[in-house]
C-alpha cells in the first residue's frame, strides 16, 4: 500500500497538468473561445433588434406580402405599350367561365389588339403574374370580390388567370343566389364573387333580376350582405356605376319589409359617403389587419361621348380600336367628387384598405369595351341595328383585356406592396 503523501503528490501533479493544459489552450485559442462563449448573447441581442415592438408590427406587417415594389414607384401611373408576344395571358375560348356578355370575339369582334396592350408603370415593372405561386399563397384561404357587374368581370378575369393550373377534376364553379364560388380542391382555396352593387342593402340586390331604374338604398344596412363575408381572408370591394343615375339618391330609413316606407332623397355624393362609411365600420370591426387584406377598386370609367377625346360628335366607344394617348385625359363619366369621398373616408380608417386606383389607366382604354360585341339582353330593333352607336355597351370590358391588368395590379399590391 502506497503512503498517503504519495497519493496526494500524484493527484496534485494531475491537477497541475490539467491546469497547465487549460492555460495553454486558452492562450492558443483565446479569441476563438471568447467568440464561442459570447455568441449566444450576441445572437439574442440581434434577435431582439430584429423583432419589432407590437406597435411597429401593426404598422409594418402586411399579410401575404413577400416583397415590395421597387423604390416608391406608383404602379398606377404609366402608359400602355403594345406587347403581342406577352398579351393576352389566355385566349377567350380557353376560359369557359367568361359570361357571354364579355366574349367579344365570339360575338363578332374582328380586331384583337385590345387584348395585346400591357400596362407599364413609370420607373418600375409589374411583377410577373404567377398562377401557381398565387394558389400556394392562397392555400386554405378565401378571396372574395364584392360589388357590381364590373367587379364580377374582375372576378372572372382572376379565375381565367388562375384556373388553367388546376386539374379539371379538382376545380368547380357554383352559384348560390348572390354568391359565386370557384374552388381549387388541391389548395382548399376559393375565389368568390358576391353581388352587392351598392355594398349596402338596396332594392337591386337580386343577383339575376336587378334591372331597376328607381333605385333605393337602405341607410346603414350592411349585415344582410356582410354575413357572407365573414371569414374571408382577402376582400376586394367596388361600387360606383349603380350610383350614377343622377345627382339625387333615394334613401330608405327603416326596412324594405315595412308596409309604410320612409324614403327620403339625398345628394348622391353624400349617399355614397354614407355607404362607404358603413362599409368602413364593418371592415374595422370584422377584419384583422394582421391576417387579412382589404382592397377597394376605384371607379371604372365609361366612354359614352367621343367628343371627350376629340372624336366625332355623336360617337362613343363603338368602332374604337386604339387607346387614348393623351396622358392627362379624364373623361366626363368619372366623378372626382366621388374620388375625394373615397380618399376622405379611407384616410380616417383604423384598418388599412389598399386602394386600387384603376381609373386613370382605364380612362385611356376606349378600345377595350364590349361595345356591340356581346350577348344582348333583348332582341335589337331595326332602328338599333341600323345605328350600332345607339346600343353599344361602353361600360363593360371584353375578356381577355383590360380587367386582366386590374388583376395584375391587385397581384402586385397583394404580394409586393
BELLIN-V755200 format. One record per residue. N is the residue number from 0. PSI is psi in radians with two decimals (NA if undefined). OMEGA is omega in radians with two decimals (* if undefined). Layout:
BEGIN
((N | PSI | OMEGA) (N | PSI | OMEGA))
END
This chain:
BEGIN
((0 | 2.31 | -3.14) (1 | 2.54 | 3.08) (2 | 2.72 | -3.11) (3 | -0.62 | -3.12) (4 | -0.60 | 3.13) (5 | -0.68 | 3.13) (6 | -0.73 | -3.14) (7 | -0.74 | -3.13) (8 | -0.68 | 3.14) (9 | -0.78 | 3.14) (10 | -0.71 | 3.14) (11 | -0.69 | 3.10) (12 | -0.69 | 3.13) (13 | -0.78 | 3.13) (14 | -0.74 | 3.14) (15 | -0.66 | 3.12) (16 | -0.74 | 3.13) (17 | -0.75 | 3.14) (18 | -0.73 | 3.11) (19 | -0.70 | 3.14) (20 | -0.72 | -3.14) (21 | -0.74 | 3.13) (22 | -0.71 | -3.14) (23 | -0.82 | -3.14) (24 | -0.67 | 3.14) (25 | -0.73 | 3.13) (26 | -0.75 | -3.07) (27 | -0.72 | -3.04) (28 | 0.44 | -3.03) (29 | -0.85 | -3.08) (30 | -0.67 | -3.14) (31 | -0.71 | -3.14) (32 | -0.71 | 3.11) (33 | -0.76 | 3.13) (34 | -0.73 | -3.11) (35 | -0.83 | -3.08) (36 | -0.45 | 3.11) (37 | -0.40 | -2.99) (38 | -0.79 | -3.13) (39 | -0.66 | -3.14) (40 | -0.69 | 3.10) (41 | -0.74 | -3.13) (42 | -0.72 | 3.12) (43 | -0.74 | 3.13) (44 | -0.76 | 3.12) (45 | -0.70 | -3.13) (46 | -0.72 | 3.13) (47 | -0.60 | 3.12) (48 | -0.55 | -3.10) (49 | -0.49 | -3.11) (50 | 2.01 | -3.13) (51 | 2.79 | 3.03) (52 | 2.89 | -3.11) (53 | -0.59 | 3.12) (54 | -0.75 | 3.13) (55 | -0.65 | -3.11) (56 | -0.67 | 3.13) (57 | -0.56 | -3.08) (58 | -0.70 | -2.96) (59 | -0.45 | -3.07) (60 | 2.16 | 3.12) (61 | 1.91 | -3.13) (62 | 2.46 | 3.11) (63 | -0.19 | -3.10) (64 | 2.37 | 3.08) (65 | -0.10 | -3.12) (66 | -2.87 | 3.12) (67 | 2.75 | 3.10) (68 | 2.49 | -3.07) (69 | 2.25 | 3.07) (70 | -2.46 | 3.13) (71 | 0.61 | -3.06) (72 | 2.30 | 3.05) (73 | 1.83 | -3.06) (74 | -0.22 | -3.13) (75 | -0.09 | 3.09) (76 | 2.11 | -3.10) (77 | -2.59 | 3.14) (78 | 2.83 | 3.10) (79 | 2.32 | 3.08) (80 | 2.44 | -3.14) (81 | 2.19 | -3.08) (82 | 1.42 | -3.09) (83 | -0.30 | 3.14) (84 | -0.57 | -3.02) (85 | -0.15 | -3.14) (86 | 2.45 | 0.13) (87 | 2.95 | 3.10) (88 | -0.46 | -3.09) (89 | 2.81 | 3.08) (90 | 2.66 | 3.13) (91 | -0.75 | -3.11) (92 | -0.19 | -3.12) (93 | -0.16 | 3.14) (94 | 1.82 | -3.07) (95 | 0.02 | -3.04) (96 | -0.06 | -3.12) (97 | 2.26 | 3.11) (98 | 2.63 | -3.14) (99 | -0.22 | 3.07) (100 | -0.14 | -3.06) (101 | -0.05 | -3.11) (102 | 1.49 | -3.00) (103 | -0.67 | 3.13) (104 | -0.74 | 3.13) (105 | -0.51 | -3.09) (106 | 0.44 | 2.89) (107 | 0.01 | 3.13) (108 | 2.27 | -3.05) (109 | -0.72 | -3.11) (110 | 2.70 | -3.09) (111 | -0.08 | -3.03) (112 | -0.38 | 3.10) (113 | -0.34 | 3.12) (114 | -0.23 | -2.94) (115 | 0.04 | -3.09) (116 | 2.34 | 3.12) (117 | 2.38 | 3.13) (118 | 2.21 | -3.13) (119 | 1.85 | 3.10) (120 | 2.66 | 3.06) (121 | 2.17 | 2.99) (122 | -0.04 | 3.10) (123 | 3.07 | 3.12) (124 | 2.52 | 3.01) (125 | 2.47 | 3.08) (126 | 2.55 | 3.13) (127 | 2.28 | 3.14) (128 | 2.18 | -3.11) (129 | 1.89 | -3.04) (130 | -0.75 | -3.12) (131 | -0.76 | 3.10) (132 | -0.74 | -3.11) (133 | -0.72 | 3.10) (134 | -0.68 | 3.10) (135 | -0.71 | 3.13) (136 | -0.44 | -3.13) (137 | 0.07 | -3.09) (138 | 2.18 | -3.13) (139 | 0.24 | -3.03) (140 | 2.89 | 3.06) (141 | 2.37 | 3.05) (142 | 2.27 | -3.05) (143 | 2.32 | 2.99) (144 | 2.31 | -3.07) (145 | 2.17 | 3.11) (146 | -2.41 | -3.02) (147 | -2.85 | -3.07) (148 | -0.45 | 3.09) (149 | -0.66 | 3.06) (150 | -0.55 | 3.05) (151 | -0.65 | 3.06) (152 | -0.69 | 3.10) (153 | -0.66 | 3.06) (154 | -0.84 | 3.14) (155 | -0.71 | 3.08) (156 | -0.78 | 3.13) (157 | -0.71 | 3.09) (158 | -0.73 | 3.12) (159 | -0.62 | 3.13) (160 | -0.46 | -2.99) (161 | -0.42 | -2.91) (162 | -0.49 | -2.99) (163 | -0.33 | 3.13) (164 | -0.01 | 3.12) (165 | 2.26 | 3.10) (166 | 2.60 | -3.08) (167 | -0.67 | -3.09) (168 | 0.05 | -3.10) (169 | 0.33 | 3.11) (170 | 2.68 | -3.13) (171 | 2.74 | 3.07) (172 | 2.13 | 3.14) (173 | 2.64 | 3.11) (174 | 2.30 | 3.10) (175 | 1.64 | -3.09) (176 | -1.97 | -3.08) (177 | -0.13 | -3.04) (178 | 2.22 | 3.04) (179 | 2.31 | -3.02) (180 | 2.16 | 2.95) (181 | 2.12 | -3.10) (182 | 2.47 | 3.00) (183 | 1.77 | -2.98) (184 | -0.72 | -3.09) (185 | -0.43 | -3.14) (186 | -0.05 | -3.07) (187 | 0.78 | -3.05) (188 | 2.78 | -3.14) (189 | 2.59 | 2.95) (190 | 2.20 | -2.98) (191 | 2.78 | 3.03) (192 | 2.34 | 3.10) (193 | 2.16 | -3.11) (194 | 1.98 | 3.05) (195 | 1.44 | -2.96) (196 | -0.42 | 3.11) (197 | 0.07 | -3.01) (198 | -0.93 | 3.06) (199 | 3.01 | -3.09) (200 | 2.50 | -3.14) (201 | 3.10 | 3.06) (202 | 0.21 | 3.13) (203 | 0.46 | -3.00) (204 | -0.15 | 3.08) (205 | 2.17 | -3.03) (206 | -0.31 | -3.11) (207 | -0.87 | -3.10) (208 | 1.60 | -3.09) (209 | 0.26 | -3.13) (210 | 1.31 | -3.07) (211 | 2.19 | -3.13) (212 | -0.60 | -3.13) (213 | 1.43 | -2.99) (214 | 2.41 | -3.11) (215 | 2.33 | 3.12) (216 | 2.38 | 3.12) (217 | 2.12 | -3.03) (218 | 2.22 | 3.01) (219 | 0.10 | -3.04) (220 | 1.97 | -3.11) (221 | -0.31 | -3.00) (222 | -0.51 | 3.09) (223 | -0.69 | 3.10) (224 | -0.80 | -2.93) (225 | -0.37 | 3.10) (226 | -0.38 | 3.11) (227 | -0.16 | -3.08) (228 | -0.26 | -3.09) (229 | 2.42 | -3.14) (230 | -0.05 | 3.12) (231 | 2.45 | -3.05) (232 | -0.56 | 3.13) (233 | 2.08 | 3.12) (234 | 2.39 | 3.09) (235 | 1.83 | -3.11) (236 | 2.69 | 2.85) (237 | 2.60 | 2.98) (238 | 2.19 | 3.09) (239 | -1.00 | -2.96) (240 | -0.71 | -3.06) (241 | -0.26 | 3.09) (242 | -0.32 | -2.97) (243 | 1.01 | 3.10) (244 | 0.03 | -3.11) (245 | -2.97 | -3.11) (246 | 0.14 | 3.04) (247 | 2.60 | 3.14) (248 | 2.39 | 3.10) (249 | 2.30 | -3.09) (250 | 2.24 | 3.11) (251 | 2.17 | 3.02) (252 | 1.89 | -3.05) (253 | -2.56 | -3.07) (254 | 2.66 | 3.04) (255 | -0.29 | -3.14) (256 | -0.24 | -3.13) (257 | 2.39 | 3.14) (258 | -0.77 | 3.09) (259 | 2.03 | -3.03) (260 | 2.38 | 3.11) (261 | 1.69 | -3.08) (262 | 2.22 | 3.09) (263 | 3.02 | 3.09) (264 | 2.59 | -3.13) (265 | 2.58 | 3.03) (266 | 2.38 | -3.07) (267 | -0.74 | -3.10) (268 | -0.60 | 3.10) (269 | -0.69 | 3.10) (270 | -0.70 | 3.10) (271 | -0.77 | 3.13) (272 | -0.71 | 3.11) (273 | -0.79 | 3.14) (274 | -0.73 | -3.13) (275 | -0.67 | 3.09) (276 | -0.66 | 3.09) (277 | -0.77 | 3.09) (278 | -0.76 | -3.11) (279 | -0.73 | 3.12) (280 | -0.70 | 3.13) (281 | -0.74 | 3.13) (282 | -0.80 | -3.13) (283 | -0.60 | -3.10) (284 | -0.53 | -2.93) (285 | -0.26 | -3.08) (286 | 2.26 | 3.13) (287 | 1.96 | -3.07) (288 | -0.22 | 3.10) (289 | -0.23 | -3.06) (290 | -0.42 | -3.00) (291 | 2.84 | 3.09) (292 | 2.48 | 3.11) (293 | 2.29 | 3.12) (294 | 2.70 | 3.03) (295 | 2.11 | 3.14) (296 | 2.22 | -3.09) (297 | 3.09 | -3.04) (298 | 2.40 | 3.06) (299 | 2.09 | -3.06) (300 | 2.70 | 2.98) (301 | 2.90 | -3.09) (302 | 1.25 | -3.05) (303 | -0.33 | -3.03) (304 | 1.85 | -3.10) (305 | -0.35 | 3.11) (306 | -0.38 | 3.13) (307 | -0.58 | -3.13) (308 | 0.33 | 3.08) (309 | 0.28 | 3.13) (310 | -3.08 | -3.12) (311 | 2.49 | 3.07) (312 | 2.48 | 3.12) (313 | -0.08 | 3.14) (314 | 3.02 | 3.06) (315 | -2.55 | -3.08) (316 | -0.24 | -3.12) (317 | 2.31 | 3.06) (318 | 0.30 | 3.07) (319 | 2.26 | -3.02) (320 | 0.12 | -3.13) (321 | 2.64 | 3.13) (322 | 2.85 | 3.00) (323 | 2.33 | -3.06) (324 | -0.29 | -3.14) (325 | 1.98 | -3.07) (326 | -0.29 | -3.13) (327 | 0.06 | -3.04) (328 | 2.34 | 3.04) (329 | 2.00 | -3.05) (330 | 3.00 | -3.08) (331 | -0.18 | -3.08) (332 | -0.25 | -3.07) (333 | 1.92 | -3.05) (334 | 2.08 | -3.12) (335 | -0.42 | 3.08) (336 | -0.53 | 3.06) (337 | -0.70 | 3.09) (338 | -0.67 | 3.13) (339 | -0.62 | 3.08) (340 | -0.79 | 3.13) (341 | -0.82 | -3.14) (342 | -0.73 | -3.10) (343 | -0.77 | -3.11) (344 | -0.81 | -3.06) (345 | -0.53 | -3.12) (346 | -0.33 | -3.12) (347 | 0.04 | -3.06) (348 | 2.55 | 3.07) (349 | -0.52 | 3.08) (350 | 2.19 | -3.06) (351 | 2.43 | 2.99) (352 | 2.22 | 3.12) (353 | 2.16 | -3.07) (354 | 2.07 | 3.08) (355 | 1.68 | -3.02) (356 | 1.37 | -3.07) (357 | -0.01 | -2.98) (358 | -0.95 | -3.06) (359 | -0.81 | -3.11) (360 | -0.50 | 3.10) (361 | -0.43 | 3.08) (362 | -0.59 | -3.11) (363 | -0.33 | -2.91) (364 | 1.05 | 3.06) (365 | -0.30 | -3.10) (366 | -0.18 | -2.90) (367 | 0.02 | -3.10) (368 | 2.81 | 3.11) (369 | -0.47 | 3.11) (370 | -2.17 | -3.13) (371 | 0.00 | -2.98) (372 | 1.27 | -3.08) (373 | 2.91 | 3.01) (374 | 2.25 | -3.11) (375 | 2.48 | -3.12) (376 | -0.56 | 3.14) (377 | 2.73 | -3.12) (378 | 2.46 | -3.13) (379 | 2.51 | 3.12) (380 | 2.82 | 3.07) (381 | -0.63 | 3.13) (382 | -0.73 | 3.12) (383 | -0.81 | -3.13) (384 | -0.55 | 3.13) (385 | -0.27 | -3.11) (386 | 1.43 | -3.06) (387 | -0.54 | 3.13) (388 | -0.55 | -3.04) (389 | -0.40 | -3.13) (390 | 0.21 | 3.11) (391 | 2.33 | 3.09) (392 | 1.85 | -3.10) (393 | 0.37 | 3.10) (394 | -0.70 | -3.10) (395 | 2.93 | -2.97) (396 | 2.47 | 3.08) (397 | 2.59 | 2.98) (398 | 2.39 | -0.07) (399 | 2.77 | -3.11) (400 | -2.46 | -2.99) (401 | -0.73 | -3.02) (402 | -0.31 | 2.99) (403 | -0.60 | 3.08) (404 | -0.69 | 3.06) (405 | -0.71 | -3.12) (406 | -0.49 | 2.98) (407 | -0.73 | 3.14) (408 | -0.68 | 3.06) (409 | -0.77 | 3.10) (410 | -0.78 | -3.14) (411 | -0.80 | -3.10) (412 | -0.42 | 3.11) (413 | -0.80 | -3.02) (414 | -0.36 | -3.10) (415 | 1.00 | -3.05) (416 | NA | *))
END
